[in-house]
Amino acid sequence: MKFIKQLLFFTACIVMLSTCTNSDVILDDDSLDATLKKGNDKPTFVTVPFKANFTGTYTNLIFSDPTCDESYFCRVFVDYTGTATHLGKINGSFEFCACGPDDPAIPEVDNKYEGGETTFNAANGDKLFLLSEGSSVVKGRLPEHPEHVISYWRDNFIITGGTGRFEGVYGSGTSSDYNSSLDDNSHHSWNGTITMKKGKRK
């Protein structure tokens, strides 16, 4: 009788083991946590080229503006339109202090100015925030410039953030800007890099 009970117990164990599958394995807390995190990985950031080309229209000039340091005799206002990679068509505006004193030791310098913040507004409502570092407008042109260039300036800029697709982005680059004898506009070409979330769409 004892032998028969042992045989029945052994047979029951064999049946139970044969019905187990991989799906019956119980995950411990660490394994479960790791599995859940796989579907919520941190976003991947990529650094890609950035380029913006835009044309500015001088809209206003205020002398002795109290918002400017006393070494700058005027404040200049510019509206612009153009295009930029990752944004498409853009528009925005600049406000900066200018008409700084000429330096007799550097006769080619037209006047000094102080750069500021601007926002590239995309057609879909996304915004990109940038900060430029102003220096000096130089009379004349460089060999690579077209003949109609009468003055130019080159500065650094940084990308400080944005909204929509550009939330959390950053980057930097340099500008190549000039005034022309053909019109009363300012002409701008900014080149650099931007670091943004891969595949982010809004």
Backbone hydrogen bonds in HBPLUS format (Angstrom, degrees):
<---DONOR---> <-ACCEPTOR-->    atom                        ^
c    i                          cat <-CA-CA->   ^        H-A-AA   ^      H-
h    n   atom  resd res      DA  || num        DHA   H-A  angle D-A-AA Bond
n    s   type  num  typ     dist DA aas  dist angle  dist       angle   num
A0005-LYS N   A0001-MET O   3.07 MM   4  6.45 156.7  2.12 153.7 159.1     1
A0006-GLN N   A0002-LYS O   3.13 MM   4  6.37 160.5  2.17 148.2 153.2     2
A0007-LEU N   A0003-PHE O   2.95 MM   4  6.20 153.8  2.02 146.7 154.2     3
A0008-LEU N   A0004-ILE O   2.94 MM   4  6.21 159.0  1.98 149.9 155.1     4
A0009-PHE N   A0005-LYS O   2.96 MM   4  6.18 159.6  2.00 150.4 155.9     5
A0010-PHE N   A0006-GLN O   2.94 MM   4  6.11 159.7  1.98 148.1 153.7     6
A0011-THR N   A0007-LEU O   2.92 MM   4  6.15 158.4  1.97 148.5 154.5     7
A0012-ALA N   A0008-LEU O   2.97 MM   4  6.19 156.3  2.03 147.2 153.2     8
A0013-CYS N   A0009-PHE O   3.09 MM   4  6.36 152.9  2.17 146.3 153.0     9
A0014-ILE N   A0010-PHE O   3.09 MM   4  6.41 155.1  2.15 148.0 154.4    10
A0015-VAL N   A0011-THR O   3.07 MM   4  6.36 158.6  2.12 151.4 156.5    11
A0016-MET N   A0012-ALA O   3.07 MM   4  6.30 159.6  2.11 148.1 153.2    12
A0017-LEU N   A0013-CYS O   3.03 MM   4  6.24 161.7  2.07 152.3 156.8    13
A0018-SER N   A0014-ILE O   3.10 MM   4  6.25 152.5  2.17 146.5 153.7    14
A0019-THR N   A0016-MET O   3.32 MM   3  5.44 142.4  2.47  98.8 108.7    15
A0020-CYS N   A0017-LEU O   3.34 MM   3  5.51 158.3  2.39 104.2 110.5    16
A0024-ASP N   A0021-THR O   3.03 MM   3  5.49 158.2  2.08 110.4 117.4    17
A0025-VAL N   A0022-ASN O   3.23 MM   3  5.65 168.0  2.25 111.9 115.4    18
A0032-LEU N   A0028-ASP O   3.02 MM   4  6.22 162.1  2.06 158.8 164.1    19
A0033-ASP N   A0029-ASP O   2.98 MM   4  6.11 159.3  2.03 148.4 154.0    20
A0034-ALA N   A0030-ASP O   3.02 MM   4  6.21 159.3  2.06 148.4 153.6    21
A0035-THR N   A0031-SER O   3.03 MM   4  6.22 152.2  2.10 144.6 152.0    22
A0036-LEU N   A0032-LEU O   3.04 MM   4  6.29 159.4  2.08 151.8 156.3    23
A0037-LYS N   A0033-ASP O   3.08 MM   4  6.27 153.9  2.15 146.7 153.8    24
A0039-GLY N   A0036-LEU O   3.29 MM   3  5.85 145.9  2.41 110.4 117.7    25
A0040-ASN N   A0037-LYS O   2.93 MM   3  5.02 163.5  1.96 110.3 115.0    26
A0198-LYS N   A0044-THR O   2.68 MM 154  5.55 177.5  1.68 170.6 169.8    27
A0046-VAL N   A0196-MET O   2.88 MM 150  5.66 163.6  1.91 162.0 161.7    28
A0196-MET N   A0046-VAL O   2.95 MM 150  5.66 154.1  2.02 159.9 158.1    29
A0048-VAL N   A0194-ILE O   2.95 MM 146  5.58 164.6  1.97 154.3 153.3    30
A0194-ILE N   A0048-VAL O   2.89 MM 146  5.58 159.2  1.93 161.6 168.7    31
A0050-PHE N   A0192-GLY O   2.84 MM 142  5.09 154.0  1.91 133.1 127.7    32
A0192-GLY N   A0050-PHE O   2.87 MM 142  5.09 153.0  1.94 153.4 152.5    33
A0085-THR N   A0051-LYS O   2.92 MM  34  5.62 157.5  1.97 159.2 166.5    34
A0052-ALA N   A0190-TRP O   2.87 MM 138  5.09 154.2  1.93 146.2 152.5    35
A0190-TRP N   A0052-ALA O   2.82 MM 138  5.09 165.5  1.84 154.8 159.2    36
A0053-ASN N   A0083-THR O   2.93 MM  30  5.58 157.2  1.98 158.2 165.8    37
A0083-THR N   A0053-ASN O   2.90 MM  30  5.58 158.5  1.95 157.9 161.6    38
A0054-PHE N   A0188-HIS O   3.09 MM 134  5.33 157.1  2.14 137.7 144.6    39
A0188-HIS N   A0054-PHE O   2.95 MM 134  5.33 156.5  2.01 171.3 175.2    40
A0055-THR N   A0081-THR O   2.91 MM  26  5.76 159.2  1.96 165.8 161.8    41
A0081-THR N   A0055-THR O   3.21 MM  26  5.76 150.5  2.30 145.6 149.8    42
A0056-GLY N   A0186-SER O   2.73 MM 130  4.80 165.8  1.75 144.6 149.2    43
A0186-SER N   A0056-GLY O   3.03 MM 130  4.80 154.1  2.10 122.5 130.8    44
A0057-THR N   A0079-ASP O   2.66 MM  22  5.30 158.4  1.70 161.3 169.2    45
A0079-ASP N   A0057-THR O   3.07 MM  22  5.30 159.6  2.12 147.0 146.6    46
A0059-THR N   A0077-PHE O   2.85 MM  18  5.54 156.5  1.91 140.7 148.0    47
A0077-PHE N   A0060-ASN O   3.04 MM  17  5.06 155.3  2.10 151.4 146.1    48
A0062-ILE N   A0075-ARG O   2.95 MM  13  5.12 165.7  1.97 149.8 153.5    49
A0075-ARG N   A0062-ILE O   2.69 MM  13  5.12 145.8  1.80 144.5 156.6    50
A0064-SER N   A0073-PHE O   2.95 MM   9  5.28 161.7  1.99 128.6 131.6    51
A0068-CYS N   A0065-ASP O   3.09 MM   3  5.74 166.6  2.11 121.0 125.4    52
A0072-TYR N   A0069-ASP O   2.94 MM   3  5.73 169.1  1.95 127.5 131.0    53
A0073-PHE N   A0099-CYS O   3.47 MM  26  5.15 165.5  2.49 102.9 107.0    54
A0074-CYS N   A0098-ALA O   3.33 MM  24  5.39 153.2  2.40 135.2 129.4    55
A0098-ALA N   A0074-CYS O   2.85 MM  24  5.39 170.4  1.86 145.6 148.6    56
A0076-VAL N   A0096-PHE O   2.82 MM  20  5.48 166.8  1.84 167.9 165.4    57
A0096-PHE N   A0076-VAL O   3.05 MM  20  5.48 158.3  2.10 149.0 155.9    58
A0078-VAL N   A0094-PHE O   2.99 MM  16  5.02 166.8  2.01 143.3 144.3    59
A0094-PHE N   A0078-VAL O   2.72 MM  16  5.02 155.7  1.78 147.0 155.3    60
A0080-TYR N   A0092-GLY O   2.94 MM  12  5.49 164.0  1.97 145.6 144.7    61
A0092-GLY N   A0080-TYR O   3.12 MM  12  5.49 147.5  2.23 146.3 145.7    62
A0082-GLY N   A0090-ILE O   3.09 MM   8  5.32 151.4  2.18 141.7 139.5    63
A0090-ILE N   A0082-GLY O   2.87 MM   8  5.32 164.1  1.89 132.6 134.5    64
A0084-ALA N   A0088-GLY O   2.90 MM   4  5.38 146.2  2.02 142.4 153.0    65
A0087-LEU N   A0084-ALA O   3.14 MM   3  5.43 157.7  2.19 123.0 128.2    66
A0088-GLY N   A0084-ALA O   2.90 MM   4  5.38 153.3  1.97 173.0 164.3    67
A0091-ASN N   A0121-ASN O   3.19 MM  30  5.35 133.4  2.42 129.3 142.4    68
A0121-ASN N   A0091-ASN O   2.99 MM  30  5.35 164.6  2.01 157.9 161.8    69
A0114-GLU N   A0097-CYS O   2.75 MM  17  5.29 159.1  1.80 158.6 161.3    70
A0100-GLY N   A0112-LYS O   3.07 MM  12  4.45 157.7  2.12 141.9 137.6    71
A0106-ILE N   A0103-ASP O   2.82 MM   3  5.37 156.8  1.87 119.5 127.3    72
A0109-VAL N   A0106-ILE O   3.11 MM   3  5.82 164.2  2.13 122.5 127.3    73
A0139-LYS N   A0108-GLU O   2.66 MM  31  5.30 167.0  1.68 179.1 175.1    74
A0110-ASP N   A0137-VAL O   2.66 MM  27  5.39 150.2  1.75 150.3 160.0    75
A0137-VAL N   A0111-ASN O   3.01 MM  26  5.67 173.8  2.02 169.0 168.3    76
A0113-TYR N   A0135-SER O   3.17 MM  22  5.87 167.4  2.19 149.2 149.2    77
A0132-SER N   A0116-GLY O   3.10 MM  16  5.51 175.2  2.10 145.9 144.9    78
A0118-THR N   A0130-LEU O   2.97 MM  12  5.43 157.4  2.03 150.3 150.8    79
A0130-LEU N   A0118-THR O   2.98 MM  12  5.43 170.4  1.99 162.9 160.9    80
A0120-PHE N   A0128-LEU O   2.85 MM   8  5.05 159.9  1.89 154.9 155.4    81
A0128-LEU N   A0120-PHE O   2.99 MM   8  5.05 149.0  2.08 139.2 148.5    82
A0122-ALA N   A0126-ASP O   2.90 MM   4  5.31 173.7  1.91 168.0 167.2    83
A0125-GLY N   A0122-ALA O   3.10 MM   3  5.43 164.2  2.12 113.3 117.0    84
A0163-THR N   A0127-LYS O   2.93 MM  36  5.17 151.5  2.01 138.6 142.1    85
A0129-PHE N   A0161-GLY O   2.88 MM  32  5.31 169.6  1.89 137.1 140.3    86
A0160-THR N   A0129-PHE O   2.92 MM  31  5.53 150.4  2.01 135.1 144.1    87
A0131-LEU N   A0158-ILE O   2.91 MM  27  5.36 154.0  1.98 154.3 161.5    88
A0158-ILE N   A0131-LEU O   2.89 MM  27  5.36 154.0  1.95 146.0 154.4    89
A0133-GLU N   A0156-ASN O   3.01 MM  23  5.65 159.0  2.05 167.3 164.4    90
A0138-VAL N   A0152-TYR O   2.79 MM  14  5.36 174.9  1.80 165.2 163.5    91
A0152-TYR N   A0138-VAL O   2.93 MM  14  5.36 152.7  2.00 144.5 152.6    92
A0140-GLY N   A0150-ILE O   2.80 MM  10  4.85 146.5  1.91 141.0 130.0    93
A0145-HIS N   A0142-LEU O   2.92 MM   3  5.34 159.8  1.96 117.6 124.4    94
A0149-VAL N   A0146-PRO O   3.27 MM   3  5.91 170.5  2.28 120.1 122.0    95
A0181-SER N   A0148-HIS O   2.81 MM  33  5.28 152.2  1.89 148.9 158.4    96
A0150-ILE N   A0179-ASN O   3.03 MM  29  5.88 165.4  2.05 142.9 147.6    97
A0179-ASN N   A0151-SER O   2.91 MM  28  5.40 157.4  1.96 145.5 149.6    98
A0153-TRP N   A0177-ASP O   3.02 MM  24  5.42 154.9  2.08 137.3 140.3    99
A0177-ASP N   A0153-TRP O   3.09 MM  24  5.42 166.2  2.11 169.2 171.2   100
A0175-SER N   A0155-ASP O   2.72 MM  20  5.26 153.8  1.79 155.5 162.5   101
A0157-PHE N   A0173-GLY O   2.98 MM  16  5.46 156.7  2.03 141.6 140.8   102
A0173-GLY N   A0157-PHE O   3.01 MM  16  5.46 143.1  2.14 153.6 150.2   103
A0159-ILE N   A0171-GLY O   2.82 MM  12  4.74 170.7  1.82 120.8 123.1   104
A0171-GLY N   A0159-ILE O   3.32 MM  12  4.74 139.6  2.50 128.7 124.0   105
A0166-PHE N   A0163-THR O   3.05 MM   3  5.06 152.9  2.13 127.7 121.1   106
A0167-GLU N   A0164-GLY O   3.26 MM   3  5.61 161.3  2.30 119.5 117.7   107
A0169-VAL N   A0166-PHE O   3.29 MM   3  5.44 167.0  2.31 124.7 122.7   108
A0170-TYR N   A0195-THR O   3.19 MM  25  5.40 149.3  2.29 139.7 148.7   109
A0195-THR N   A0170-TYR O   2.69 MM  25  5.40 172.3  1.70 174.4 177.3   110
A0172-SER N   A0193-THR O   3.20 MM  21  5.87 138.7  2.38 144.5 156.1   111
A0193-THR N   A0172-SER O   2.98 MM  21  5.87 156.3  2.04 168.4 172.8   112
A0174-THR N   A0191-ASN O   2.92 MM  17  5.71 150.8  2.00 167.4 164.0   113
A0191-ASN N   A0174-THR O   3.01 MM  17  5.71 169.0  2.02 168.3 166.4   114
A0176-SER N   A0189-SER O   2.81 MM  13  5.18 137.6  1.99 140.3 154.1   115
A0189-SER N   A0176-SER O   3.05 MM  13  5.18 132.7  2.28 126.3 140.1   116
A0178-TYR N   A0187-HIS O   2.91 MM   9  5.35 151.3  1.99 146.4 154.9   117
A0187-HIS N   A0178-TYR O   2.88 MM   9  5.35 163.6  1.91 162.2 166.8   118
A0200-LYS N   A0197-LYS O   3.34 MM   3  5.55 164.2  2.36 125.6 122.6   119
